[in-house]
């Protein structure tokens, strides 16, 4: 068995930490070539000391100087790099077999695209890559023989229950729809009249999953599920009208596929990201993830309900952007990232997030060319529109 050489982008986030937990359980299978951790230098240093990667990448020269000092004091030989080009370099290196793409937001797109251009196995946890640049990314992956494996629990669940040759077309396999499940977040049953007073501290307390702040807020608004709809559209070549969302508060059924004969196939498991990570890293084998087996005796019920779009207007906006296509999903994502950041900084209310996104989607924007530069330019313009709207709210 050959050792797989990995780059982990976003190693200090929840996906990165869980990836390294799985890797540590299988030292005979994996070697870490590079880790990237933005500005969390103390945490990244501990990872470097444990896994001894060739390279570590941080955001800027100040974080790099800090990390170099820590590693030098510990006698760790890892070389420290910084900046966007360094991320691209460690993702596309000839020494690398697979890249865990777990940088949050549109910032993760250039390095993921570079990995696709070099034909890497891409473990895709950065949903914005497909939301912002789905057509470009999937076309690039196909043209260069890159393998795209979904790490998001919902898409991984779908991937596990689809036929292996699903790329031949969903209709050919008698598939009626793909059903993504959603926990509903922390405010599923909260009185709508109290939404104006929701604080960032309340919004980041997800009932089932341990996630970063931005993703936790997205779960609370259900924008997270909206972005995942757009992801699924590109990952599985699934038409928008064949994508469903159901709320499943227990987060045990991770997603389902509905077949023409009336069958529904589902993937179940404890809510732990190590399961989809281990599934993809181990393919075609099943390897240990460290996740406890699902104990059916402790499950009191598995419930499902239709999402209320009055409670979750961000989900409605995501549906609209997916159906509009073109640059609309890029605008949706940029506006959402800007609005969520403002909410976390206590500049706006929780209930301001959806109107900011709607405002940006109502503006004129170019369909542009299908290339990274035009997508990033539109991303930047949408962020400016969102920021201008936020500044107007403060007056």
For each residue, the residues with C-beta under 8 A, 3 or more apart:
1: 28 29
2:
3: 28 29 30 31
4: 29 30 31 97 98 281
5: 30 31 32 33 95 96 97 98
6: 23 30 31 32 33 96 97 98 99 100
7: 32 33 34 35 36 90 91 93 96 98 99 100 115
8: 11 16 19 20 32 34 35 36 99 100 102
9: 16 36 57 87 90 91 99 100 101 102 103 108 111 112 126
10: 13 15 16 36 37 38 100 101 102 103 104 108 125 126
11: 8 16 17 19 20 35 36 37 44 47 100 102
12: 16 17 37 38 40 43 44 47
13: 10 16 17 102 103 104 212
14: 17 18 210 211 212 273
15: 10 18 19 100 102 125 151 273 277
16: 8 9 10 11 12 13 19 20 35 37 100 102
17: 11 12 13 14 20 21
18: 14 15 21 22 272 273 274 277
19: 8 11 15 16 22 23 100 102 123 277 281
20: 8 11 16 17 23 24 32 47 50 51
21: 17 18 24 25 274 290
22: 18 19 25 26 274 277 278 281 287 289 290
23: 6 19 20 26 27 29 30 32 51 281
24: 20 21 27 50 51
25: 21 22 287 288 289 290
26: 22 23 29 30 281 287 288
27: 23 24 30
28: 1 3
29: 1 3 4 23 26 281 282 287
30: 3 4 5 6 23 26 27 281
31: 3 4 5 6
32: 5 6 7 8 20 23 35 51 52 53
33: 5 6 7 53 54 55 90 93 95 96
34: 7 8 53 54 55 56 57 90 93 96
35: 7 8 11 16 32 44 47 48 51 53 55 56 57
36: 7 8 9 10 11 56 57 58 86 87 90 103 111
37: 10 11 12 16 40 41 43 44 47 56 57 58
38: 10 12 58 59 63 103
39: 58 59 60 63
40: 12 37 43 44
41: 37 44 45 58 63 66 67 70
42: 45 46 70
43: 12 37 40 46 47
44: 11 12 35 37 40 41 47 48 56 58 67
45: 41 42 48 49 67 70 71 74 76
46: 42 43 49 50
47: 11 12 20 35 37 43 44 50 51
48: 35 44 45 51 52 53 56 67 71 76 78
49: 45 46 52 71 74 76
50: 20 24 46 47
51: 20 23 24 32 35 47 48
52: 32 48 49 76 77 78
53: 32 33 34 35 48 56 78
54: 33 34 78 79 95
55: 33 34 35 78 79 80 81 86 90
56: 34 35 36 37 44 48 53 67 71 78 79 80 81
57: 9 34 35 36 37 80 81 82 83 86 87 90
58: 36 37 38 39 41 44 63 64 67 80 81 82
59: 38 39 63 82 83
60: 39 63 64 82 83
61: 64 65 82
62: 65 66
63: 38 39 41 58 59 60 66 67 82
64: 58 60 61 67 68 80 81 82
65: 61 62 68 69
66: 41 62 63 69 70
67: 41 44 45 48 56 58 63 64 70 71 80
68: 64 65 71 72 80
69: 65 66 72 73
70: 41 42 45 66 67 73 74
71: 45 48 49 56 67 68 74 76 77 78 80
72: 68 69 75 76
73: 69 70
74: 45 49 70 71
75: 72
76: 45 48 49 52 71 72
77: 52 71
78: 48 52 53 54 55 56 71
79: 54 55 56
80: 55 56 57 58 64 67 68 71
81: 55 56 57 58 64 86 89 90
82: 57 58 59 60 61 63 64 86
83: 57 59 60 86 87
84: 87 88 110 111
85: 88 89
86: 36 55 57 81 82 83 89 90
87: 9 36 57 83 84 90 91 103 110 111
88: 84 85 91 92 110 111 114
89: 81 85 86 92 93
90: 7 9 33 34 36 55 57 81 86 87 93 96 111
91: 7 9 87 88 96 99 101 111 112 114 115 118 120
92: 88 89 96 114 115 117 118 120
93: 7 33 34 89 90 96
94: 118
95: 5 33 54
96: 5 6 7 33 34 90 91 92 93 99 115 120
97: 4 5 6 120 121
98: 4 5 6 7 120 121 122 123 281
99: 6 7 8 9 91 96 111 112 115 120 121 122 123
100: 6 7 8 9 10 11 15 16 19 123 125 151 277
101: 9 10 91 108 111 112 115 122 123 124 125 126 129
102: 8 9 10 11 13 15 16 19 108 125 126 151
103: 9 10 13 36 38 87 107 108 111 126
104: 10 13 107 108 126 128 212 214 215
105: 108 126 128 214 337
106: 109 128 132 333 334 337 376 379
107: 103 104
108: 9 10 101 102 103 104 105 111 112 126 128 129
109: 106 112 113 126 128 129 132 133 137 372 375 376
110: 84 87 88 113 114 372
111: 9 36 84 87 88 90 91 99 101 103 108 114 115
112: 9 91 99 101 108 109 115 116 122 124 126 129 137
113: 109 110 116 117 129 133 136 137 140 372
114: 88 91 92 110 111 117 118
115: 7 91 92 96 99 101 111 112 118 120 122 146
116: 112 113 119 120 122 137 140 141 144 146 148
117: 92 113 114 140 144 146
118: 91 92 94 114 115 144 146
119: 116 144 145 146
120: 91 92 96 97 98 99 115 116 146 147
121: 97 98 99 146 147 149
122: 98 99 101 112 115 116 141 146 147 148 149
123: 19 98 99 100 101 149 151 277 280 281
124: 101 112 127 129 130 148 149 150 151 152
125: 10 15 100 101 102 151 152
126: 9 10 101 102 103 104 105 108 109 112 129
127: 124 130 131 152 227 228 231
128: 104 105 106 108 109 131 132 227 333 337
129: 101 108 109 112 113 124 126 132 133 137
130: 124 127 133 134 137 138 230 231 234 235
131: 127 128 134 227 230 231 329 330 332 333
132: 106 109 128 129 329 330 333 334 375 379
133: 109 113 129 130 136 137 330 372 375
134: 130 131 137 138 230 231 233 234 329
135: 138 139 234 370
136: 113 133 139 140 370 371 372 375
137: 109 112 113 116 129 130 133 134 140 141 234
138: 130 134 135 141 142 148 234 235
139: 135 136 142 143 370
140: 113 116 117 136 137 143 144 146
141: 116 122 137 138 144 146 147 148
142: 138 139 145 146
143: 139 140
144: 116 117 118 119 140 141
145: 119 142
146: 115 116 117 118 119 120 121 122 140 141 142
147: 120 121 122 141
148: 116 122 124 138 141 235
149: 121 122 123 124 159 280 283
150: 124 155 156 158 159 231 235 276 280
151: 15 100 102 123 124 125 155 156 273 276 277 280
152: 124 125 127 155 156 228 231 276
153: 156 157 254 255 271 273 275 276
154: 157 158 180 181 228 232 254 255
155: 150 151 152 158 159 228 231 232 235 236 255
156: 150 151 152 153 159 160 254 267 275 276 279 280
157: 153 154 160 161 253 254 255 256 266 267 276
158: 150 154 155 161 162 178 180 232 235 236 255 256 257 267
159: 149 150 155 156 162 235
160: 156 157 267 279
161: 157 158 256 257 265 266 267
162: 158 159 166 173 175 236 257
163: 166 173
164:
165: 168
166: 162 163 169 170 173 175 236
167: 237
168: 165 172 173
169: 166 172 173 237
170: 166 173 175 178 236 237 238 242
171: 174 175
172: 168 169
173: 162 163 166 168 169 170 259
174: 171 259 260 261
175: 162 166 170 171 178 242 257 258 259 260
176: 242 258 259 260
177: 242 243 244 257 258
178: 158 170 175 232 236 238 242 243 244 255 256 257 258
179: 244 245 246 255 256 257 258 264
180: 154 158 225 228 229 232 243 244 245 246 255
181: 154 245 246 247 248 251 253 254 255 256 304
182: 185 219 222 224 225 245 246 247 248 307
183: 188 206 207 208 209 219 247 248 249 250 251
184: 187 188 222 247 249 307
185: 182 188 206 207 219 220 221 222
186: 190 202 203 205 206 207 220
187: 184 190 195 198 202 203 220 311
188: 183 184 185 247 249 311
189:
190: 186 187 194 195 198
191: 194
192: 195 310 311
193: 196
194: 190 191 197 198
195: 187 190 192 198 350 351
196: 193 349 350 351
197: 194
198: 187 190 194 195 202 203 220 349 350 351
199: 202 203 350
200: 203 204 213 217 343 344 346
201: 204 205
202: 186 187 198 199 205
203: 186 187 198 199 200 216 217 220 343 350
204: 200 201 213 216 217 220
205: 186 201 202 216
206: 183 185 186 209 210 211 216 219 220
207: 183 185 186 249
208: 183 250 251 271
209: 183 206 219 251 271 273
210: 14 206
211: 14 206 215 216 219
212: 13 14 104 215 216
213: 200 204 216 217 344
214: 104 105 217 218 337 340 341 344
215: 104 211 212 218 219 224
216: 203 204 205 206 211 212 213 219 220
217: 200 203 204 213 214 220 221 340 343 344 353
218: 214 215 221 222 223 224 227 314 336 340
219: 182 183 185 206 209 211 215 216 222 224 225
220: 185 186 187 198 203 204 206 216 217 350
221: 185 217 218 224 312 314 315 350 353 354
222: 182 184 185 218 219 225 226 307 312 314 315
223: 218 226 227 314 315 317 318 336 340 353 357
224: 182 215 218 219 221 227 228
225: 180 182 219 222 228 229 245 307 315 318
226: 222 223 229 230 314 315 317 318 319 321 322 332
227: 127 128 131 218 223 224 230 231 318 333 336
228: 127 152 154 155 180 224 225 231 232
229: 180 225 226 232 233 240 243 245 318 319 322
230: 130 131 134 226 227 233 234 318 321 322 329
231: 127 130 131 134 150 152 155 227 228 234 235
232: 154 155 158 178 180 228 229 235 236 238 243
233: 134 229 230 236 237 238 239 240 243 322
234: 130 134 135 137 138 230 231 237
235: 130 138 148 150 155 158 159 231 232 238
236: 155 158 162 166 170 178 232 233
237: 167 169 170 233 234
238: 170 178 232 233 235 242 243
239: 233 242 243
240: 229 233 243 319 322 323
241:
242: 170 175 176 177 178 238 239
243: 177 178 180 229 232 233 238 239 240 322
244: 177 178 179 180 258
245: 179 180 181 182 225 229 307 315
246: 179 180 181 182 304 305 306 307
247: 181 182 183 184 188 304 305 306 307
248: 181 182 183 251 252 253 302 303 304
249: 183 184 188 207 303
250: 183 208 253 299 301 302 303
251: 181 183 208 209 248 254 271
252: 248 268 269 270 271 294 299 302
253: 157 181 248 250 256 266 267 268 302
254: 153 154 156 157 181 251 266 267 268 269
255: 153 154 155 157 158 178 179 180 181 266 267
256: 157 158 161 178 179 181 253 264 265 266 267
257: 158 161 162 175 177 178 179 264 265 266
258: 175 176 177 178 179 244 263 264
259: 173 174 175 176 262 263 264 265
260: 174 175 176
261: 174
262: 259
263: 258 259
264: 179 256 257 258 259
265: 161 256 257 259
266: 157 161 253 254 255 256 257
267: 156 157 158 160 161 253 254 255 256
268: 252 253 254 294
269: 252 254 272 275 291 294
270: 252 275 291 292 293 294
271: 153 208 209 251 252
272: 18 269 275 289 291 292
273: 14 15 18 151 153 209 276 277
274: 18 21 22 277 278 289 290 291
275: 153 156 269 270 272 278 279 289 291
276: 150 151 152 153 156 157 273 279 280
277: 15 18 19 22 100 123 151 273 274 280 281 289
278: 22 274 275 281 282 286 287 288 289 290 291
279: 156 160 275 276 282 283 286 289
280: 123 149 150 151 156 276 277 283
281: 4 19 22 23 26 29 30 98 123 277 278 287
282: 29 278 279 285 286 287
283: 149 279 280
284:
285: 282
286: 278 279 282
287: 22 25 26 29 278 281 282
288: 25 26 278
289: 22 25 272 274 275 277 278 279
290: 21 22 25 274 278
291: 269 270 272 274 275 278
292: 270 272 295
293: 270
294: 252 268 269 270 299
295: 292 298 299
296: 299
297:
298: 295
299: 250 252 294 295 296 302
300:
301: 250
302: 248 250 252 253 299
303: 248 249 250
304: 181 246 247 248
305: 246 247
306: 246 247
307: 182 184 222 225 245 246 247 311 312 315
308: 311 312
309: 312 313 315 316
310: 192 313
311: 187 188 192 307 308
312: 221 222 307 308 309 315 316
313: 309 310 316 317 354 358
314: 218 221 222 223 226 317 318 336 353 354 357
315: 221 222 223 225 226 245 307 309 312 318 319
316: 309 312 313 319 320
317: 223 226 313 314 320 321 332 354 357 358 361
318: 223 225 226 227 229 230 314 315 321 322 332
319: 226 229 240 315 316 322 323
320: 316 317 323 324 328 361
321: 226 230 317 318 324 328 329 331 332 361
322: 226 229 230 233 240 243 318 319 325 328 329
323: 240 319 320
324: 320 321 328 361
325: 322 328 329
326: 367
327: 330 331 365 366 367 368 375 378
328: 320 321 322 324 325 331 332 361 365
329: 131 132 134 230 321 322 325 332 333
330: 131 132 133 327 333 334 375 378 379 382
331: 321 327 328 334 335 360 361 363 365 378 382
332: 131 226 317 318 321 328 329 335 336 357 360 361
333: 106 128 131 132 227 329 330 336 337 379
334: 106 132 330 331 337 338 360 378 379 380 382 383 386
335: 331 332 338 339 356 357 359 360 361 382 383 385 386
336: 218 223 227 314 332 333 339 340 353 357
337: 105 106 128 214 333 334 340 341 383
338: 334 335 341 342 356 382 383 386 387 390
339: 335 336 342 343 348 352 353 356 357 386 390
340: 214 217 218 223 336 337 343 344 353
341: 214 337 338 344 345
342: 338 339 345 347 348 352 356 390
343: 200 203 217 339 340 346 347 348 349 350 352 353
344: 200 213 214 217 340 341
345: 341 342
346: 200 343
347: 342 343 390 394
348: 339 342 343 352 353 356 390 393
349: 196 198 343 352
350: 195 196 198 199 203 220 221 343 353
351: 195 196 198 354 355
352: 339 342 343 348 349 355 356 390 393
353: 217 221 223 314 336 339 340 343 348 350 356 357
354: 221 313 314 317 351 357 358
355: 351 352 358 359
356: 335 338 339 342 348 352 353 359 360 386 389 390
357: 223 314 317 332 335 336 339 353 354 360 361 386
358: 313 317 354 355 361 362
359: 335 355 356 362 363 385 386 389
360: 331 332 334 335 356 357 363 382 385 386 389
361: 317 320 321 324 328 331 332 335 357 358
362: 358 359
363: 331 359 360 385
364:
365: 327 328 331 378 381 382
366: 327 374 378
367: 326 327
368: 327 371 374 375 377 378
369: 374
370: 135 136 139 374
371: 136 368 374 375
372: 109 110 113 133 136 375 376
373: 376 377
374: 366 368 369 370 371 377 378
375: 109 132 133 136 327 330 368 371 372 378 379
376: 106 109 372 373 379 380
377: 368 373 374 380 381
378: 327 330 331 334 365 366 368 374 375 381 382
379: 106 132 330 333 334 375 376 382 383
380: 334 376 377 383 384
381: 365 377 378 384 385
382: 330 331 334 335 338 360 365 378 379 385 386
383: 334 335 337 338 379 380 386 387
384: 380 381 387 388
385: 335 359 360 363 381 382 388 389
386: 334 335 338 339 356 357 359 360 382 383 389 390
387: 338 383 384 390 391
388: 384 385 391 392
389: 356 359 360 385 386 392 393
390: 338 339 342 347 348 352 356 386 387 393 394
391: 387 388 394 395
392: 388 389 395
393: 348 352 389 390
394: 347 390 391
395: 391 392
